[in-house]
Amino acid sequence: MSKERFFKGTFLLTSAGLISRIMGFFYRIFLSHTIGAEGIGLYQLVVPLQHLVLAMTTFGIQTALSRLISSHTALGEKKEAQDCFRIGTFLALFLSGMAAWSIFTFSDFFLHPRQRPFDVWCLIRGYHMLSLITCRQLPSGVFTVIALWKRPRPRSARQRRVPEQT
């Protein structure tokens, strides 16, 4: 890799991260004006735990599925690729279901005892969405890999057949 290409890639990733942070900053301002101080408090109560649970329930399953499915697809093993997808999806859904059940059961542990019952209800309702979020995350990486494999690739010089000279 040339230095110029390396610096272009670094600049692109840095600028994308900076733009993302700026957009998040303005979103936070808009959110605080819209839902007020109490709403921001509830938001900050729920969201960090939700992100932690999402990280624990998907912990690299999407990447592993993408690798397994791409390798099986490259070898022409369609049934094994489908089996990997089914097993990985079941594992992620099972983990997210267990996490949602745990938060539902032990919601008193996560909230301060003086919280109002409505806040507890909101927290519990929000965590049933973990399964839907997991269902959304897994196929996106898998279908990206499948789309890349279906796209025709240019043949390299090593793959081209050279006619035998007689």
C-alpha positions as CSV (number, residue, x, y, z in Angstrom):
1,M,0.0,0.0,0.0
2,S,1.4,3.4,-0.9
3,K,1.7,6.2,1.6
4,E,-0.6,8.4,-0.4
5,R,-3.4,5.8,-0.3
6,F,-2.8,5.2,3.4
7,F,-3.1,8.9,4.2
8,K,-6.2,9.3,2.1
9,G,-7.8,6.4,4.0
10,T,-6.7,7.8,7.3
11,F,-8.1,11.2,6.4
12,L,-11.4,9.7,5.2
13,L,-11.9,7.7,8.4
14,T,-10.9,10.6,10.7
15,S,-13.3,13.1,8.9
16,A,-16.1,10.5,9.0
17,G,-15.6,10.1,12.7
18,L,-15.5,13.8,13.3
19,I,-18.7,14.4,11.2
20,S,-20.4,11.6,13.2
21,R,-19.5,13.3,16.5
22,I,-20.7,16.7,15.4
23,M,-24.0,15.2,14.2
24,G,-24.3,13.4,17.6
25,F,-23.6,16.7,19.4
26,F,-26.5,18.5,17.5
27,Y,-28.8,15.6,18.1
28,R,-28.1,15.8,21.8
29,I,-29.0,19.5,21.8
30,F,-32.2,18.8,19.8
31,L,-33.1,15.9,22.2
32,S,-32.5,18.0,25.3
33,H,-34.7,20.8,24.0
34,T,-37.4,18.4,23.0
35,I,-37.8,16.0,26.0
36,G,-36.4,18.2,28.8
37,A,-34.1,17.5,31.7
38,E,-36.2,14.7,33.1
39,G,-36.4,13.0,29.8
40,I,-32.6,13.2,29.3
41,G,-32.2,11.7,32.7
42,L,-34.4,8.7,31.8
43,Y,-32.6,8.5,28.4
44,Q,-29.3,8.3,30.1
45,L,-30.7,5.7,32.5
46,V,-31.8,3.4,29.8
47,V,-29.5,3.8,26.9
48,P,-26.1,2.8,28.4
49,L,-27.5,-0.5,29.8
50,Q,-29.1,-1.2,26.4
51,H,-25.8,-0.7,24.6
52,L,-24.1,-3.0,27.1
53,V,-26.7,-5.7,26.7
54,L,-26.6,-5.4,22.9
55,A,-22.8,-5.7,22.9
56,M,-23.1,-8.8,25.1
57,T,-25.8,-10.5,23.0
58,T,-24.2,-9.9,19.6
59,F,-20.5,-10.1,20.6
60,G,-19.1,-10.8,17.2
61,I,-21.8,-13.2,16.0
62,Q,-22.4,-11.0,12.9
63,T,-18.7,-11.0,12.0
64,A,-18.4,-14.8,12.5
65,L,-21.5,-15.4,10.5
66,S,-20.2,-13.3,7.7
67,R,-17.0,-15.2,7.6
68,L,-18.5,-18.6,7.8
69,I,-21.2,-17.9,5.2
70,S,-18.7,-16.3,2.8
71,S,-16.4,-19.3,3.1
72,H,-19.2,-21.8,2.6
73,T,-20.6,-19.8,-0.3
74,A,-17.2,-19.6,-1.9
75,L,-16.9,-23.4,-1.7
76,G,-20.3,-23.9,-3.2
77,E,-21.8,-25.3,0.1
78,K,-25.1,-23.6,0.1
79,K,-26.8,-25.8,2.7
80,E,-23.9,-25.4,5.2
81,A,-24.1,-21.6,4.7
82,Q,-27.8,-21.7,5.5
83,D,-27.2,-23.9,8.5
84,C,-24.6,-21.4,9.9
85,F,-27.0,-18.6,9.4
86,R,-29.9,-20.4,11.2
87,I,-27.7,-21.5,14.1
88,G,-26.1,-18.0,14.5
89,T,-29.5,-16.3,14.4
90,F,-31.0,-18.7,16.9
91,L,-28.0,-18.2,19.3
92,A,-28.3,-14.4,19.0
93,L,-32.1,-14.4,19.5
94,F,-31.8,-16.8,22.5
95,L,-29.2,-14.5,24.1
96,S,-31.2,-11.4,23.5
97,G,-34.3,-13.1,24.8
98,M,-32.5,-14.2,28.0
99,A,-31.2,-10.6,28.4
100,A,-34.7,-9.2,28.0
101,W,-36.0,-11.7,30.5
102,S,-33.2,-10.9,33.0
103,I,-33.9,-7.2,32.8
104,F,-37.6,-7.8,33.2
105,T,-37.1,-10.0,36.2
106,F,-34.4,-7.9,37.9
107,S,-35.6,-4.5,36.9
108,D,-35.6,-3.3,40.5
109,F,-31.8,-3.9,40.6
110,F,-31.2,-1.6,37.6
111,L,-33.4,1.2,38.9
112,H,-33.3,3.3,42.0
113,P,-36.0,2.3,44.5
114,R,-37.5,5.8,44.5
115,Q,-38.2,5.7,40.7
116,R,-41.8,6.0,39.7
117,P,-43.6,2.9,38.3
118,F,-44.0,4.5,34.9
119,D,-40.2,4.7,34.5
120,V,-39.9,1.0,35.4
121,W,-42.6,0.2,32.8
122,C,-40.7,2.3,30.1
123,L,-37.5,0.5,30.9
124,I,-39.1,-2.9,30.7
125,R,-40.9,-2.1,27.5
126,G,-37.8,-0.9,25.9
127,Y,-35.8,-4.0,26.5
128,H,-38.2,-6.2,24.7
129,M,-36.9,-4.5,21.6
130,L,-33.5,-6.3,22.0
131,S,-34.7,-9.3,20.0
132,L,-35.9,-7.0,17.1
133,I,-32.6,-5.1,17.2
134,T,-30.7,-8.4,17.1
135,C,-32.8,-9.6,14.2
136,R,-31.9,-6.4,12.3
137,Q,-28.2,-6.6,13.0
138,L,-27.4,-10.2,12.0
139,P,-28.7,-10.4,8.4
140,S,-27.2,-7.1,7.3
141,G,-23.7,-8.4,7.5
142,V,-24.6,-11.7,6.0
143,F,-26.5,-10.2,3.0
144,T,-23.7,-7.9,2.3
145,V,-21.3,-10.9,2.0
146,I,-23.8,-12.7,-0.2
147,A,-24.2,-9.6,-2.5
148,L,-20.5,-9.4,-2.8
149,W,-20.2,-13.0,-3.9
150,K,-22.9,-12.7,-6.5
151,R,-21.2,-9.7,-8.1
152,P,-19.0,-10.7,-11.0
153,R,-15.3,-10.2,-10.2
154,P,-12.6,-9.5,-12.8
155,R,-10.3,-12.4,-13.3
156,S,-6.7,-12.0,-12.3
157,A,-3.8,-12.8,-14.6
158,R,-3.2,-16.0,-12.7
159,Q,-6.8,-17.2,-13.2
160,R,-6.9,-16.6,-16.9
161,R,-6.2,-19.6,-19.1
162,V,-3.5,-19.2,-21.6
163,P,-4.0,-21.3,-24.7
164,E,-1.3,-23.9,-25.2
165,Q,1.1,-23.2,-28.0
166,T,1.9,-26.0,-30.3
